Amino acid sequence: MVSSVIALRIDDNTSDLIDKLIKYKLATSKADALRWTMQNGMQSAKKTVERKEKSQAIIRVWKERGLPKLPNDLSESSIKDRD
């Protein structure tokens, strides 16, 4: 397959979306992020980035406050169920 180089002018929102795809390791380069966005659509890319941002926010809270405590009986019952 022969590839060709095309210069594109994109708006700031699309540029930010592409940067976030790279930041969350959904793409390895800007070309890869743009290709992924074209294949999956802008709405799909935005939803994916939103889900990643929400999960990162949850992880950040857990790092600050610690993991939520499980009830004592929950962990014991789950161990008994495995046996």
Backbone torsions as a table, in degrees:
resi	resn	phi	psi	omega
1	MET	NA	128.3	179.6
2	VAL	-92.9	132.0	178.3
3	SER	-108.8	151.7	178.1
4	SER	-126.7	155.7	-178.2
5	VAL	-94.7	130.9	178.3
6	ILE	-129.4	129.0	176.8
7	ALA	-86.7	129.9	179.9
8	LEU	-121.7	142.9	172.1
9	ARG	-107.7	118.4	-177.8
10	ILE	-119.3	156.4	-179.5
11	ASP	-76.5	171.0	-176.2
12	ASP	-64.5	-36.4	179.9
13	ASN	-62.9	-43.5	179.0
14	THR	-66.9	-39.0	178.3
15	SER	-63.6	-41.9	177.7
16	ASP	-64.4	-40.1	178.7
17	LEU	-62.1	-43.2	179.8
18	ILE	-64.5	-41.3	177.6
19	ASP	-63.1	-38.0	179.1
20	LYS	-69.5	-35.6	176.5
21	LEU	-61.5	-37.1	177.9
22	ILE	-72.9	-42.5	-179.6
23	LYS	-59.0	-41.9	-178.7
24	TYR	-88.7	12.3	174.3
25	LYS	59.8	33.5	172.9
26	LEU	-87.9	-16.7	176.9
27	ALA	-144.0	154.4	-176.9
28	THR	-98.1	-18.0	-179.5
29	SER	-150.2	171.2	178.8
30	LYS	-65.2	-37.8	178.2
31	ALA	-64.3	-42.3	178.5
32	ASP	-65.3	-41.1	179.1
33	ALA	-65.5	-40.9	178.2
34	LEU	-66.7	-40.7	177.2
35	ARG	-63.0	-42.8	179.0
36	TRP	-62.7	-41.8	179.4
37	THR	-65.7	-40.1	179.2
38	MET	-67.5	-37.3	-179.6
39	GLN	-72.3	-38.3	-174.4
40	ASN	-99.9	-17.1	-179.7
41	GLY	95.3	153.8	-178.7
42	MET	-65.2	-41.6	-178.1
43	GLN	-63.4	-41.9	178.5
44	SER	-64.1	-41.6	178.9
45	ALA	-64.0	-41.6	179.2
46	LYS	-64.8	-42.4	179.2
47	LYS	-64.1	-40.5	179.4
48	THR	-63.4	-44.0	179.2
49	VAL	-65.7	-39.6	177.9
50	GLU	-61.8	-42.2	178.0
51	ARG	-63.6	-41.5	178.2
52	LYS	-63.6	-41.1	179.9
53	GLU	-65.3	-40.4	177.9
54	LYS	-64.1	-43.4	179.8
55	SER	-67.2	-35.7	176.8
56	GLN	-66.1	-35.8	177.9
57	ALA	-65.9	-41.2	177.9
58	ILE	-63.6	-44.0	179.0
59	ILE	-62.7	-40.1	179.3
60	ARG	-62.0	-42.9	178.0
61	VAL	-63.5	-43.3	179.3
62	TRP	-62.0	-38.0	178.7
63	LYS	-66.7	-36.0	-179.3
64	GLU	-75.8	-45.7	-172.8
65	ARG	-100.1	-14.1	-174.3
66	GLY	94.0	164.2	-179.9
67	LEU	-69.2	148.8	178.3
68	PRO	-65.0	143.4	-179.2
69	LYS	-80.2	136.8	175.5
70	LEU	-90.6	147.8	174.4
71	PRO	-61.0	145.4	-177.1
72	ASN	-59.0	-43.1	-177.0
73	ASP	-69.2	-25.5	179.8
74	LEU	-65.2	-45.3	-178.8
75	SER	-68.5	-38.4	179.0
76	GLU	-67.2	-40.0	-179.8
77	SER	-68.5	-34.3	178.9
78	SER	-69.2	-33.1	176.0
79	ILE	-68.4	-42.0	179.3
80	LYS	-64.1	-37.3	180.0
81	ASP	-64.9	-29.4	179.6
82	ARG	-71.7	-29.2	-177.4
83	ASP	-74.5	NA	NA
